[in-house]
Amino acid sequence: MSRTSEVAERFTRDVHRIVVGQDETVRLAFISLVQGGHLLIEGVPGTAKTLLARTIARLIGGTFKRIQFTPDLMPSDIVGTSVYEISTSSFRIKEGPIFANVVLADEVNRAPAKAQAALLEAMEERQVTLEGVARALPHPFLVLATQNPVEYEGTYPLPEAELDRFLFKAIVRYPEAPEERAILRAHDRGQPLGQIGTLEPFAAGTVDACAAEVEAVTVEDSVLDYVVRIVEESRRSADLILGASPRAGVHLLRAAKTAAAIDGRDFVTPDDVKSLALPVLRHRIVLRAEAEIEGLDADAVCRRVLARLDVPR
């Protein structure tokens, strides 16, 4: 078993000591962590999104900050600002909550474009520019952004440039009856939040070691061509106004390499690519009105795109 496979197994086991269910979201969160990517989570309130973020921060031995996005949120509330110190008669930089290893951007679509734009540099370049000086963010750095799929009144749709910076979009649905029962039993025994402190963090450098192992995973030309064909087919789709970006292809490839390492392989298979196509693409494509009238959603269109392509063997 590879190092990444062992770490992924322990990560999943420890997260599930706190968070019930959500297997796909937990897997996508681990891949995002190893790849230095970010995860957009869409789900109704009360599905343990904050609990997941706090648990991940504990496991990596890092810091956690939560930002509640609201219509009056300012960029300085996210990245920080300079404040005047009377005692020293000088300005000092007060860092914002973006300076953490795991940042939960809660209800990210509640804030206007100006506040959302404060995330762009941080997510892509792992730095924030304050007073003309670039300040590096902690490593590792993971943004978990949430949005409510039901309440759209008073929200601001995320622009394509911001959506494209998320490695994955995970859909969190209501738990099944057995999972709901397990959630109730867990709360009957106490608050799960209080159990996070019992988790043993990974040794320093564990995430970096996994990332190095993923870099060594090989990709055959046929698999590389499969990724190219997926993004090209999305751009040709009659159901879409906007297809996958070049960054989407890069993210899909790197996510597939991580999935291979999690399975203990040093090579990528077409199934690795296909299994991650939906969470990589669903937030980057824009449907035509005709497709929406037909009752299609992003996942259905992605499945149509995949169905039109032969899988290399």
N, C-alpha and C positions, 0 to 999 in steps of 0.2 A: 504494500500500500504506500502511495506517495505521501510526502509531507502535507501537501495541500488537501489530499483526501482525508487524512487524519484530522487536520485542523477543521475542515468543513464538517466532519462528523461530530466533533466535539462542540463546535459552534452551534450546530443544529440542536444537539442534545441539551446544551445549556440554555439556549433561548427558549426551548420548549418546556423547560422547568418553570419558566415565568409566563410565557405566552402560549396559549392553547391554540392549536391549529395553525392556519396561515402558512402552510408548507411552502407554497410557491413564493410568497413574499419573503420568507426567511432565506430561501435559496438565492433569490435575486439580491437581497441585501448583502449576503456574503460575497457574491460575485462583484457587486458594486464596490465593496470594501477593498477587495484584492486589486481591482482594476483602477481604483482611485476615481470611480465614477459616482453618480448621484442617482437617487431613487425617488420617483414621484409616486405617491400612494393615493389612490382614489378610493374612498370608502365612507360609509355613513359613520356618524359619531359613535364612540363607545366600542370600537373594534380593536383597542389596545395598540394604536399606532404610537402613542407617546411611550407606552410601556416598552415597545420594541426598541425604540430609539435609545432609551435609557439603558436597556439591557446590553445593546451593542456597545455603548460607551463604556460600560463596566467591563465587558469582556476584553476590550482592547486596552484597558487601563488608561483610558483617555477622559477628557472633559466633555461635559454635555451642556448645551445651552438651547433654550426654547425661545423662539420668536413668534409671538402671536400677531399675525398679519391682520391689520385693520385699515379701514379707509383713511385714517389720519396718520398712518405710519410714515415716517420720513426716512430717507436713506441714512441719515446720521444715526437713527435708532438701530440700524443694522450694522453698519461698518464702524461707527464711532465718530468722534469729532475732537477738536482741540478745545481745551478749557483753560481759562486764565486763573493762575494761582496767585492769590494776593500775597501770600507769605513769601514767595520767591520773585514776584513781579515779572512772571514769565508764563508762556503758554506750555501746556503739556498735552500729549495725545492720550485721550481716554478711549481705549479700544472697545468696540461694540461686541455684541454677542456672537458675531460671525467668527470671532477668534476662539474656536473650540474644535475639538476633534470630531464630534458629532453634533450637527446643528439641525434641530427640528424646526422647519418653517411651517408652522401650523396654519391651515387654511390660507395657503399662499395666494389664492385668487381673490382674497378679500382686499388686498392692497392695490392701489393704482400703479400705473406703469413706472412712475418715478421711483417708487420703493422697490418694485420688482427688479428694476434695472441694477439696483445695488448688488444683486446676486451674481450678475453676469461675469464680471471680472473674477470674483472669488471662485466661482464654480469651474471656470475654464483655466485660469492661470494660477490658482492657489495663492492669490495675493490680493491685497486691497491697497489702493492708493489714497493716502491721507495727507493733506497739505502738500501734495506734489511728490510725496515720497512713497515708494512701494514697500509695503510691509508684508512679509511672508506669513501665511496662515499655518497653523499647527499641522503636523504630519503624524498619522494619516488624517485626512479631511473628508468627511462624508456629510452631504446634505440630504436629509430626508424631508421632502415637502409633501404636505397633505392637502387634499381638496375634497369638499363635500359634493357628491354627484347629484344631490337632490336640490339644495337651495342655490338657485342661480341669481336671485334678486339681490342687488347690491354687490355683485361680484365683477371682477375684471378678468376676462379671458387671458390666459398666459400667451404672450407673443411667441411666434414660431422660433425666434432666436433663443428664447429662454427654454422652451420645450426641448429643443434640439440638444441642449446641454445635459439633459437627463439621460443616463444610460438606459434606464428602464422606466416603464410605467406599470405598476402593479395594481390590480383590481382586488380590493378586499371586500368580500361579500359576507352576508350574515352566516354565522356558524351553523353547522348541522346540529340536530338534536343531541347526539352524544357529546359533541364539543361544547355545546351550551351547558350541558349537565356538568361537564368537567370544569367549566368556568365558574359555575355556581358553587361547586364543591371547593374549588381553590379559594374563593372569597369567603366561604364558610369557615375555612381554617385560618383566615387572616388576609390582610391586604397583600397581593402579589408584589406590589411595589416595594414592600419591606423585605422581600426575599432576595432582591437584586444584590444586596450587599453580601450575601452568602456565596455568590459566584466567584470562582477563582479566575482572575484575569490571565490572559495569555502571556507568555514570556515576551520580554521586549524583543522586537525584531521579527516576530512570528508572521505578521502580515507581509512584511517586506520579503521574507523567505519564500512565502507562497507566491508572491508576485514574480520573484526571480525564477521559480520553477515553471510558472505559466509562460514566461518569455521563451523558455526552452522547448515548449510544445511546438511540433512541426505541423505545417499546413500544406497538403498536397495541392497541386495546381487545379485539379478538378474541384476541390472544395472551395478554393479561392474563386474560381469561375462561378460556382454556385451562388456565392455571396453577391458577386457582380450581377448575375442574372436576376436575383431577387430584387435588388434596388432598381435595376433598369426596368423590370417588369412593372414595378409600382409606379414608375414615372410614366409608363405607357398606358396604365389602367384607365379605362373609360369611366370608372367609378370615382376617380380622384381628380381634384384640382391641383393638389400638391402631393408629389411622391416623396420617397425617401431621399434624404440629403447624403452627400459623400460621407459626412460624419456618422450617419446611420450605418453605412457599410463597415466603417472602421470599428464602431462599437459592436456590431454584430459579430465580426471576426474575433475581436478580443474577448468578448463574452463567451464565444464558443470555445476558445482556447482554455479559458478558465473552467468551463464545464467539463472539458476533457480531463484536465488535471484533477478535478474533484472526483471523477470516475476512475482515477488512477492510471490514465493513459497519457502517453507523450505524443499523441497525434490526434488531430481533429477529424471527426466523421461528419458526413452530411446531416445525420440526425442531431448532432450537437447544434448545428446551425439552425435547422428547422425548429427545434424545440424552443429556441430563444427568439425566433423571428417576431412573434406577436408582441412580447413585452418590449422589444427594441423598437418596433415600428409603429405601434398603435397610437402613440402620442405625437408622431411626426407627420402623419398624413392628414390631408384635409379632403373630406368627402364632397362630392357634387350633390346638389340639391336632389337630383333625380335618384341617386343612391339612397339618400335618407328617406325619400318618399317611398321607395321600394322596401323600406324597413331594415336596411343594412346599417351596421355599425362598423367601427374601425376594425374590430377583430374579424368580422365576417368578410370584409374586403381583403384583409391580409390573407385569410384562408383561400379566397379566390385566386389571389396572386400566386400563392404557393402551389395551388392545385394545377395551375397552368404550366408549371415547370417540372421537367423530369429530374428526379433526384439521382445524382451520380452514385454509382456503385463500384 
